[in-house]
Amino acid sequence: MLFNNILKAVTGVVGPGTPLKDATKSAPNAMGCYKIYYHGLKYVGKAEDGIRKRFVQYYNGTTAHYPSARKIYEHRNEITVTWQVCRSREETRALEAKWIEQYDPEWNDRSGWKS
């Protein structure tokens, strides 16, 4: 917690991982899943067309037509991310579903995502 407070004071960013802006340049172009942190874990998602591409979309606001993406865009300079590369679309979809079930992130409250 102390580290997060120091990190926030220095960078404005709270949470583990890489600042979203930096991830738009450093994340892999491979498919996989990611976690988004803003004062704790807020969202998990999958990127079948490339993790870096998805982060660029979030940072630029090109996917801000749905509620969770709008929140990510609004807080993009305070968000950090982590990711895991996957070998197949099936693995990617299974990992995203597992993380949603395991963590129940607040911003994953979209119609049809939860039973």
C-alpha positions in Angstrom: 0.0 0.0 0.0 2.8 2.4 0.8 4.4 1.7 -2.6 1.1 2.4 -4.3 0.8 5.7 -2.4 4.3 6.7 -3.4 3.7 5.6 -7.0 0.5 7.7 -7.1 2.3 10.7 -5.7 5.0 10.5 -8.3 3.1 9.4 -11.4 -0.6 9.8 -10.7 -0.9 6.0 -11.3 -2.3 3.5 -8.8 -2.0 -0.2 -9.1 0.4 -2.9 -10.2 1.7 -3.3 -13.7 2.5 -0.9 -16.5 0.8 2.5 -17.0 -1.7 2.2 -19.8 0.1 4.8 -21.9 3.4 2.9 -21.7 1.6 -0.4 -22.5 0.4 1.1 -25.8 4.1 0.9 -26.8 5.4 -2.1 -24.8 2.6 -4.7 -24.8 2.9 -7.6 -27.3 1.0 -7.7 -30.5 0.0 -11.3 -29.5 -3.5 -12.4 -28.4 -4.1 -12.7 -24.7 -5.9 -11.5 -21.7 -5.3 -8.4 -19.5 -6.2 -6.9 -16.2 -6.9 -3.2 -15.7 -6.3 -1.6 -12.4 -7.6 1.7 -11.1 -7.6 1.7 -7.2 -7.7 -2.1 -7.4 -8.6 -4.5 -10.1 -11.5 -3.0 -12.1 -11.7 -4.9 -15.4 -10.4 -8.0 -17.2 -10.6 -8.6 -20.9 -9.3 -10.4 -23.9 -7.6 -9.2 -27.0 -7.8 -11.7 -29.9 -6.3 -9.2 -32.4 -3.4 -8.2 -30.2 -3.0 -6.8 -26.6 -1.1 -3.7 -27.7 -3.8 -2.9 -30.2 -6.5 -3.1 -27.6 -4.6 -0.9 -25.2 -4.2 1.7 -28.0 -7.9 1.6 -28.6 -8.6 2.2 -24.9 -6.1 5.0 -24.6 -7.3 6.8 -27.7 -11.0 6.3 -26.9 -11.9 4.5 -30.1 -13.8 1.8 -28.1 -15.5 4.2 -25.7 -19.0 3.3 -27.0 -19.6 0.9 -24.2 -19.6 1.6 -20.4 -16.4 -0.1 -19.3 -14.4 1.3 -22.2 -15.7 4.8 -21.4 -14.5 4.4 -17.8 -11.1 3.2 -19.0 -10.8 6.1 -21.3 -11.8 8.6 -18.6 -9.1 7.3 -16.3 -6.5 6.3 -18.9 -3.7 8.3 -17.3 -4.2 6.7 -13.9 -4.7 3.1 -15.1 -2.2 0.4 -15.0 -2.4 -3.0 -16.8 -1.0 -6.5 -16.7 -1.4 -9.1 -19.4 -0.8 -12.7 -20.2 -0.2 -14.0 -23.7 -2.2 -16.9 -24.9 -1.6 -19.5 -27.7 -5.1 -19.7 -29.1 -8.5 -18.0 -29.2 -9.9 -20.9 -27.1 -7.3 -20.4 -24.4 -7.9 -16.6 -24.5 -11.6 -17.0 -24.1 -11.3 -19.6 -21.3 -8.8 -17.4 -19.4 -11.0 -14.3 -19.6 -14.0 -16.3 -18.4 -11.9 -17.8 -15.5 -10.7 -14.3 -14.4 -14.2 -12.8 -14.6 -15.5 -15.7 -12.5 -12.6 -15.5 -10.1 -12.3 -11.8 -9.6 -15.8 -10.5 -10.4 -14.3 -7.1 -11.5 -16.6 -4.1 -11.1 -16.4 -2.8 -14.6 -17.2 -6.2 -16.2 -20.9 -5.7 -15.4 -22.1 -5.9 -19.0 -25.3 -7.5 -20.0 -24.8 -11.2 -20.7 -21.4 -11.4 -19.0 -22.7 -12.6 -15.7 -25.3 -15.2 -15.0 
